[in-house]
Amino acid sequence: MESQPTERKNFFNIIKSNLKFIIGGLFLLLVVISVFSWLKFNADIKKTTLSENYIEAKILLSEKKPNKALDVLKKIIEQGDSTYSTLSLYLIIDQELEKDDKKILNYFDKVLSINSLKNEDLNLVKLKKAIFISSYGKEEELLDLLNPIINSDSVWKTQSIKFLGDYYFSIKEYNKADQYYSDLLTLENSNIDSKEIKRRIEAHKK
C-alpha cells in the first residue's frame, strides 16, 4: 500500500522537474495551431476573393467590356491559384480576349508553374497549350508537351494521341499521322470515331 503514495510522489516530482519543458511544448503546440489556422483563414479569404473576381470578369464580359474583363483575369492568373488562374486562362482563350500570342504563352507558363495544380489539370493545360501553338509551334515543342501524357494513363491520353494524328495529317506527314491513328485504334473505351480514323488512314493511300 505504501508504494502507491510513493509512485504518486515520484510522478509529481517528474512533472515538477520537467514543468518548463511541458509548458514550452504546450506553447509551441499552441503557436503551430494558431499559425495553421491563420494560414488557412488567409487561404480561404484569397480563394473567396479570386472567386468574386472571376465572377466579376464574367459579368464584365456579359456587359461587353472585354478589356476590363481581361485586366481582371490577368490579375487572377498572377495569383497562381490552381482553380481560378486556370479557369481565367481558359476564359481568355475561349473568348479571344488577348490578341498577343506571346502574352498568352506567358499566361500558359504561369499556370503550368503552379505547384498545387493536380496532375490531370496539368495535363489538360499542356494539351490546350499544344493545341494553341500547333499552328506555328515547332514539332519538338508539341511532343515535349504531349509525350508525357501519351506515355501515361492520363484521362487526356486519347485526346493527345488524336490531336497529334490530326496535326501530322494536316501538314501532310501521313506516315506519322498513321502511327498515331493506329495507336488510337488499339485503345479500349477511347470513345473515338473509328470509322473516321480508318478513313483518314486509307485516304492518302489511294
For each residue, the residues with C-beta under 8 A, 3 or more apart:
1: 4
2: 5 6
3: 6 7
4: 1 7 8
5: 2 8 9
6: 2 3 9 10
7: 3 4 10 11
8: 4 5 11 12
9: 5 6 12 13
10: 6 7 13 14
11: 7 8 14 15
12: 8 9 15 16
13: 9 10 16 17
14: 10 11 17 18
15: 11 12 18 19 22
16: 12 13 19
17: 13 14
18: 14 15 21 22
19: 15 16 22 23
20: 23 24
21: 18 24 25
22: 15 18 19 25 26
23: 19 20 26 27
24: 20 21 27 28
25: 21 22 28 29
26: 22 23 29 30
27: 23 24 30 31
28: 24 25 31 32
29: 25 26 32 33
30: 26 27 33 34
31: 27 28 34 35
32: 28 29 35 36
33: 29 30 36 37
34: 30 31 37 38
35: 31 32 38 39
36: 32 33 39 40
37: 33 34 40 41
38: 34 35 41 42
39: 35 36 42 43
40: 36 37 43 44
41: 37 38 44 45
42: 38 39 45 46
43: 39 40 46 47
44: 40 41 47 48
45: 41 42 48 49
46: 42 43 49 50 79 81
47: 43 44 50 51 81 83 84
48: 44 45 51 52
49: 45 46 52 53
50: 46 47 53 54 76 79 81 83 84
51: 47 48 54 55 84
52: 48 49 55 56
53: 49 50 56 57 72 75 76 84
54: 50 51 57 58 72 73 76 84 87 88
55: 51 52 58 59
56: 52 53 59 60 72
57: 53 54 60 61 69 72 73 76 88 91
58: 54 55 61 62 69 91
59: 55 56 62 63
60: 56 57 63 65 66 68 69 72
61: 57 58 64 65 66 69 91 95
62: 58 59
63: 59 60
64: 61
65: 60 61 68 69
66: 60 61 69 70 95 97
67: 70 71
68: 60 65 71 72
69: 57 58 60 61 65 66 72 73 95 97
70: 66 67 73 74 92 97 98
71: 67 68 74 75
72: 53 54 56 57 60 68 69 75 76
73: 54 57 69 70 76 77 88 89 91 92 97
74: 70 71 77 78 88 92 107
75: 53 71 72 78 79
76: 50 53 54 57 72 73 79 81 84 85 88
77: 73 74 80 85 88 89 107 110 111
78: 74 75 85 110
79: 46 50 75 76 84 85
80: 77 85 110 113 114
81: 46 47 50 76 84 85 86 114
82: 85 86 114 116 117 118 121
83: 47 50 86 87
84: 47 50 51 53 54 76 79 81 87 88
85: 76 77 78 79 80 81 82 88 89 110 111 114
86: 81 82 83 89 90 111 114 117 121 125
87: 54 83 84 90 91
88: 54 57 73 74 76 77 84 85 91 92
89: 73 77 85 86 92 93 107 108 111 125
90: 86 87 93 94 128
91: 57 58 61 73 87 88 94 95 97
92: 70 73 74 88 89 95 97 98 104 107
93: 89 90 96 98 104 128 132
94: 90 91
95: 61 66 69 91 92
96: 93 99
97: 66 69 70 73 91 92
98: 70 92 93 103 104 107
99: 96
100: 103 104
101: 104 105 136
102: 105 106
103: 98 100 106 107
104: 92 93 98 100 101 107 108 132
105: 101 102 108 109 129 132 133
106: 102 103 109 110
107: 74 77 89 92 98 103 104 110 111
108: 89 104 105 111 112 125 128 129 132
109: 105 106 112 113
110: 77 78 80 85 106 107 113 114
111: 77 85 86 89 107 108 114 117 125
112: 108 109 117 122 125 126 129
113: 80 109 110
114: 80 81 82 85 86 110 111 117
115:
116: 82
117: 82 86 111 112 114 121 122 125
118: 82 121 122
119: 122 123 154
120: 123 124 154 155 156
121: 82 86 117 118 124 125
122: 112 117 118 119 125 126
123: 119 120 126 127 148 149 152 154 155 156 160
124: 120 121 127 128 156
125: 86 89 108 111 112 117 121 122 128 129
126: 112 122 123 129 130 145 146 148 149
127: 123 124 130 131 145 146 149 156 159 160 163
128: 90 93 108 124 125 131 132
129: 105 108 112 125 126 132 133 145
130: 126 127 133 134 137 141 142 145 146 160 163
131: 127 128 134 163
132: 93 104 105 108 128 129
133: 105 129 130 136 137 141 142
134: 130 131 137 142 163 167
135:
136: 101 133
137: 130 133 134 141 142
138: 141 142
139: 142 143
140: 143 144
141: 130 133 137 138 144 145
142: 130 133 134 137 138 139 145 146 164 167
143: 139 140 146 147 164
144: 140 141 147
145: 126 127 129 130 141 142 148 149
146: 126 127 130 142 143 149 150 160 163 164
147: 143 144 150 151
148: 123 126 145 151 152
149: 123 126 127 145 146 152 154 156 157 160
150: 146 147 157 160 161 164
151: 147 148
152: 123 148 149 157
153: 157
154: 119 120 123 149 157 160
155: 120 123
156: 120 123 124 127 149 159 160
157: 149 150 152 153 154 160 161 187
158: 161 162 184 187 190 191 192
159: 127 156 162 163
160: 123 127 130 146 149 150 154 156 157 163 164
161: 150 157 158 164 165 180 183 184 187
162: 158 159 165 166 180 184 192
163: 127 130 131 134 146 159 160 166 167
164: 142 143 146 150 160 161 167 168 176 180
165: 161 162 168 169 177 179 180 181 184 197 200
166: 162 163 169 170 177
167: 134 142 163 164 170 171 177
168: 164 165 171 173 174 176 177 180
169: 165 166 172 173 174 177 181 200
170: 166 167
171: 167 168
172: 169 204
173: 168 169 176 177
174: 168 169 177 178 204
175: 178 179
176: 164 168 173 179 180
177: 165 166 167 168 169 173 174 180 181 200 201
178: 174 175 181 182 201
179: 165 175 176 182 183
180: 161 162 164 165 168 176 177 183 184
181: 165 169 177 178 184 185 197 200 201
182: 178 179 185 186 201
183: 161 179 180 186 187
184: 158 161 162 165 180 181 187 190 192 197
185: 181 182 194 197 198
186: 182 183
187: 157 158 161 183 184 190 192
188:
189:
190: 158 184 187
191: 158
192: 158 162 184 187 196 197
193: 196 197
194: 185 197 198
195: 198 199
196: 192 193 199 200
197: 165 181 184 185 192 193 194 200 201
198: 185 194 195 201 202
199: 195 196 202 203
200: 165 169 177 181 196 197 203 204
201: 177 178 181 182 197 198 205
202: 198 199 205 206
203: 199 200 206
204: 172 174 200
205: 201 202
206: 202 203
